[in-house]
């Protein structure tokens, strides 16, 4: 059976269904946890369900480059209709969608999809949705505490979303809601919150399927009536809630996390908005006015659902903000001397004593780029996901100098946001390989996690305090690492590779460390990096040059771009053979 691949939502859904048929039937579609905006406190949901459901954090918003037609950061209205998405971009999308389906059912968190939300929902027609809401002044308070409007460049974000709203597909209903009138930050934030909620409501009410299961969980209910929230989730997901654990921000022998921007899992028992009264009034007024305009432009069921999600301001105590400095990520004190990278015997395998650093990854990326292998191809990131620094990215391409640079102070931190392809190329460049999961399990026996559970709020340098040159630093902790092997998959399905260990933002318990986890080859996250191993007979003579690696990578990209009917599994296995993996 030949499935047409014209880049439309319908063809992608058909291709995924065809792959399922070849593999004996469909795997459960993921549950989509969709926030009406950022800072709805969604990490409590991930932490509550971590023991029962594999997690994916914003795979569309974070991992697609701005040029991608599905990226919420693309000024062209995100839609696959008529874009002609093909080749590598289509392969990436099919692999990403396949990665979200599995046993047990996965959880996918997304916020601020804006004009991409209907396309994302269209590609996942079997997915139930949990809508995570929060009162606008609660969101505004979180923005104010972290000074996020400036740190996350939301002035530019407003301009980008307003420009997208003026595209033909959306301009009649949404352009009037985002006027180019140079609004103050509080007014602009209120408008953006409302428009994102309206777009989510619009996609749920007017997109297929007509009867998608949906559960709404207000943040305020989670804080004030946690048992009810747990009961609602248990019934909706048809699962038993794992035994909940409260993740402390203070752990014995450590200090509290210095950067809590992304660590929103601490339990709260009160609803307080730290806002100046006039700021709170500006946000509320902007929400009310935007909803009033929307009622004249959109279907009543769309606006009323969004209006309901934007209530509960009255449940907050509004206090004047307490002055506080921005808390930066805490780094370990610098050592007198950084150990030299070397390989040490652990459980029969030679393990490199240090995780791969940002400095090493930046050097390889620069050399690959000089060899003609750019990291990003039309929004698909091959080697690393170049997130902005304020969003946790540490590696940045300098177009003027044509080289990769590192956020100051993070040179000796482990590289993260690395794909398996990036990890495999690093291994080949160093004349090494990635560990198997069995080797990692054996090596980690008896080791304790250093830097996990949000203790530091970010990664720390690769040299672990108290350890010397002859010891392996961070056998567990700091970042999880890619493995060289993965679960068996049918030939047509995308290849998966195991992840192992604990990261700064994941639990460090033995149960969590040894849990079986895997990702597709182009997946990445802020907690996954690279550890290298060698066999006893391997020397530096096994290293491959950057030009050779660039040539092989480009050969595979060319094959992906020219293989219209090749299955994701076939293309992935071609990649593995190209690099001898």
FENPE-V366660 format. One record per helix or strand of 3 or more residues. SS is the DSSP state (2 for helix, 1 for strand). FROM is the first residue (numbers start at 1). LEN is the number of residues. If there is no record, write none. Layout:
# FENPE-V366660
SS_FROM_LEN + SS_FROM_LEN
This chain:
# FENPE-V366660
2_9_14 + 1_31_5 + 2_43_7 + 1_55_3 + 2_87_14 + 1_107_5 + 2_114_10 + 1_129_5 + 2_136_11 + 2_148_4 + 2_154_11 + 2_171_7 + 2_185_22 + 1_214_5 + 2_219_6 + 2_226_12 + 1_272_3 + 2_277_19 + 2_300_10 + 2_313_3 + 1_317_3 + 1_343_4 + 1_349_4 + 2_358_13 + 2_389_3 + 1_395_4 + 1_403_4 + 2_420_10 + 2_437_7 + 1_480_3 + 1_496_5 + 2_510_5 + 1_517_4 + 1_532_3 + 2_540_3 + 2_546_17 + 2_568_11
